[in-house]
Amino acid sequence: MTRILLTTTSFQDTPGRHHDLLAETGWEVVTARGPLNETDTLALVGEFDGYICGDDAITRAVLEKARPRLKVLSKYGIGVDKIDVASCTEFGIPLLFTPGVNHTTVAEHTFLLLLALEKHLLYHADSTRAGGWKRKTGHELLGKTIGIVGMGRIGKEVAIRARAFGMPVIGYDLFWDDAFAREHGVVQAELLDDLFAAADVISLHTNLTPETRDLIRAETIAKMRPGVIVLNCARGEIVNTHDMAAALRAGIVGGYGTDVLDEEPPSPGHPLVNLENCIVTPHVGSRTSESVERQAVAAVTNLVRAMRGEKPLAQVNPEVPVAKHA
């Protein structure tokens, strides 16, 4: 029987028609609670034909053990920085993903973090919950300039919402969409340094690559406005943890709102999780009922199509052909 490994917890925990679609295949589905590190992933793979993964560490060693039985790898989501894409391609394993399913949800979460920081939401809620009535003066978003690093689907949704709050928007992307920028009044920053210097709020929506790893570090923070707010709903490694913690303690960065960390879940004593001017959520920016169902349906559809030798919705390595296996 065709056997499938499923490790994404939001897929498993959220009701929706993705469960029916997977059950209708008649395949044996084995679940684990990801995201898994390399050791845990290695312990599981080897006896599965298909794999629906989240942010598991899928290294070359994992893929070597998974083959030759593993025929299709279906990523639940869009970030493939935890997957050895080159090895997938070398081994002839189609790597599928699900772009265009969570941009609304992540953009909303970005503003959740921003508003919580600017209005001191946790301070006030914790005070009243404890029987107090402590108050801090917050800030409006109106008139604050937001700089968006990465003007893809999510960055564009953030820009639309920022304009609704009355925020001037500047953006940076290697692939600039002139039509969108004109329609929504987004000013293009020719250089990242220009965006850093001009923005009161910086929101990160770029992929994790060798070029973007530690993009936000002491050197680049020094180019930002004093008291800048930084938001990260992309990848934790884009921000240098120790440099950000130091800047927050010194008040150079006024606040950091992040849904991602360089270590997930964080170990005890992680430098960012207990700072008063830092809000960390546990990588839930895309975890809404609506988004999970869209994402999970796309991941299952990709897997089913590829296993049947049909064209998937989206493939990271399209040079690898899909072949019928079920």
C-alpha angles and dihedrals in degrees: 000000000000108000125204129195115212119186108161111111098201089055090051097042101043120078117229147114092287087081091055092047092053094044091051090064091068089223122142108253120201117191133206131176109252162218087087128194120228094268094052093044091050090053092057108039128082101069101060132095096196135022130200104196137181119190097330118146102255103181131170089266090054092049092047090055093042094055145117091024096046107089104167135026113199115192115211097217136009107274113095099171090113091055126080095233094178091056092048088055094044091051093046095245113148109230111206129188142179114240120176099032107097108031094107094050096046092048090053090050090052090060091044088061094043095050092044090055098043095045096038089236098170093046092053096041092048091049096053092041088056091051095260136117103213117158137195127189112246136192136255122237092216111112095006113129115234120202115204117202106202118026099204124122095302095041090052092051089051090051092052092051093044091056089052088057090051095252121148108234130214121179141192127202135143089227106049121198103212095183093054092044092052093046094049101033097246115162116217118233109213091201132028089233089061090054093046091052096047105041129092088188126032119198120191119215104151131116121260107254134150086267095052099041107113089003088149106055138130093285095053095037087059088062093056130091116272109265094018118170114228122198126192123189093147118068129330094227092064086076122057102234099209094045091049092048091051092048091049093050090049093047092239087122110042096204143349121207114187138169092188138054137192087244119040117221094019120236119239111285096026105170096237108042100076103039114119094223094047127081118195122187120190100253094283099131092116096034106109126122091248097047096042092054092048092047095044094046089052092049093050092044090052092050095046094047094048094046088053093049094253128132111272124224093252134357129193093205105034091170088075109083121227117231133191113267103153 
